Amino acid sequence: MKALTFLGKGDYKTITYVWQDESVKPPCEARLFPAALDHFLEPDEVVVFLTSKARDSQYFQELKNILGNRLREADIPSGKSEDELWEIFDRVTSSVSAGDIIVLDITHALRSIPMVVFAAAAYLRRTKKVTVKHILYGAFEVREPASKPPQPGDRAPVFDLKPLLDLLDWSSEADFFFKRSDAVLLGERLRSTQDTLRRRHAQQQPKTDLPAKLKTVGEKLKELSLAVHLARPLDAMRCAHRLLPDLEAAAAEAERWAKPFAVILEQVRAEAEQFAHPQPEQLDEENLRKQRRLIEHLVQKGLVFQAVALAREWMVSLLALHHNNGSWLDEKYREHTLEKALGAAQQRLQGKEVEVPEWFSRLPNGQEMAGTWDWLATLRNDVAHCGMRKGAGSIASIEQRAGEISERLKALLGD
């Protein structure tokens, strides 16, 4: 374990720092918080960031005497400009190697340096796969009693601010889900949160108060997002329907154990509710509305390829609802009866002499269906052939046409 700490030239006073269970780690009387950190965590190495003035102070010599050969010093500027703050950021991040386990201490960090430390911690976790165990702050100013001058018997709590760093991860993972409909990271966060809490409180009796639903919600969220990304409407409707009661059951757990998820739980529920259907294999107008909403959702999330592919299948399913003369999920029925009829109507629309099934000709909106099928075919070719043909539509035109899909389908359904 490597500890990263800061030392200034302030007038530090000896008090007693208290952290976690006193029966496990007794309080520590110290003038310099890095000495208390060493008492609580016994790191293998302590990197002390300090300015030239702090290096010349008596406190640095005192810390060297306490830590001995485990101390490593790193010079930093005082942080009086943006350039100096970036230099501090670089010094902090370069002091850590890939895969390190670190503890950050901001107790004696001056001015805006704590913000730099938080940014560095987030950066290191992403780029060097560093494990941040704690971000500690010895709260000298809230000691009790607040003697004047401070006395060794004054007790100051030690706060672990790592949950604030975790909040950044929760935020980015939630953002990833809402922007791209990808719940892999959010689902994994829910799983790891439950597993970590249950492992940490393994000796607790009874265990009924520990979270038991967060992991289930995480797994079902990942399943739903995969169904969406694969443009599998029946699976998406089924997954969403099964997820809703689990979200409700997990609400109390989230409020207690996963606050960041509790904040967005209603948004997640609304996201799932728009696709939920109790019987996705049953073809009716409501089923098609849910599918059309999924197509609209795919376009909004930038998943145009999936939206175009599903729109084509939606047209076939709509025709199955009108024809009602076979199993709508039967492959042969879809290809040889429904798609064939749409293809013939499309060719007729293009002025070709082809025979269109009589039952299709009797449809009140058959002409509109043929037109939309023809329009979708062009869009589908522009997407599916990856622009590898002469006269391929531009990326901008594909994006513009994809935005029209939902309204075209809505009109065919009579909504």
Residue, then its C-alpha position, 0 to 999 in steps of 0.5 A: m500500500k502506498a500513501l500519498t500525503f501533503l505537508g505545508k508550513g502551517d502551525y500544526k498542533t498536537i491533537t488526538y485523531v479518531w477513526q473507525d472502530e477504536s477497539v480495532k485501531p486506537p486513537c492516535e495523538a499526533r501533530l502531523f496527520p501523516a503520522a496518524l495515517d501511518h498509525f491507522l494503516e501502516p502503508d509500505e511507502v509514504v509519498v509526501f508532496l511539499t513545497s520548498k518552504a515546507r521542506d525547510s520546516q521543522y515539520f518535515q524533519e519531524l515526519k522524516n524521523i517518524l517514517g524513516n526509509r518509508l518516506r519518499e519526498a516529491d516537490i510541488p509548486s504552491g498552486k498559485s496558477e492553473d499551470e502550477l495546479w496542472e504541475i501538481f496533478d502531473r507530479v501526483t499521477s506520475s508518483v503512482s504505478a499501474g496497479d498500485i493500491i493507494v491511500l490519499d490524504i488531503t488533511h494538510a493540502l492547501r487551497s485547491i489542491p484537494m480538488v486536484v487530488f480528487a481529479a488525479a484519483a479518478y484519472l488514475r483509476r481509469t488509466k492505470k487501474v489503481t485501487v484507491k482504498h481511502i481518501l482521508y481527511g483529519a477534521f482538525e476544525v471539528r475536534e471536541p472539545a475545541s480547546k483554545p489553544p488546541q490540546p492533545g486531548d482534543r479528539a478530531p474525527v477522520f473522514d474517509l471521502k472515498p464515497l465522493l470519488d465513487l459518486l463520480d463513477w456512479s454518475s459516469e455509469a448512469d450517464f453511459f446508461f441513459k445516453r447509450s442505453d448500455a447498462v454493463l457498467l451500471g449493472e456491474r456497479l450494483r453487483s459489486t456494491q452488494d457483494t462488497l457490502r455482504r463481504r464486509h459485514a459477513q459476521q453480522q447477524p442477522k443478515t436480513d438488513l444487508p442488500a439482497k436485491l441490488k445484484t439482481v437488478g444489476e443483472k437484469l439491467k444488463e440483460l435488458s441493455l443487451a436485448v436493446h443493443l441486439a434489437r431484440p424487441l421480444d427479449a427487451m419487452r420481457c426483460a423490462h417487464r421482469l425488471l420493474p418489480d425488482l426495481e420496486a423491491a430494491a428501492a429501500e436497499a438502494e436508499r440505504w446502501a446505494k444512494p446514487f442509484a436511489v437518486i436515478l431509480e425512477q429514471v431507470r424505471a421509466e426507461a424500462e417501463q416504456f418497453a415492458h410487456p407481459q406477453p411479448e409473443q402475443l401480437d397486438e397493436e400494443n405490442l407494435r407500439k412498444q416495438r415502435r417505441l424501441i425503434e425510436h429509442l434506438v435512434q435517440k441513442g445513436l443505434v441507427f443500424q439496429a433501428v433500421a433492422l428492427a423497423r424492417e421487421w416491424m413492417v412484417s409484423l404489422l402486416a402479420l397483424h393485418h393478414n392474421n393467417g399464420s404464426w407471426l413468428d414463423e420464419k417461412y410465413r414471414e419470408h414467403t408470405l408477408e415479405k413477398a407480398l410487401g416486395a411485390a407491392q413495392q415493385r408495383l409501386q415502382g411501375k413494374e408488372v408484378e402480381v400483388p396478392e389480393w388480400f394485400s390489395r384489399l388493405p386500406n393502407g396497403q399503398e402507404m405500406a408499400g411506400t414505406w417498405d420501399w423507403l426503408a429498403t433504400l435506407r437499409n441498403d445504405v446502412a447494411h452495405c456500409g457505404m461500399r457501393k456507388g451512389a450510397g447515401s451520405i452519413a448525414s442523410i442516413e441520420q436524417r432519414a433515421g429520425e423519420i422512421s418513428e413517425r412513418l411507422k406511427a402513421l401506418l399504425g394509425d397513431 
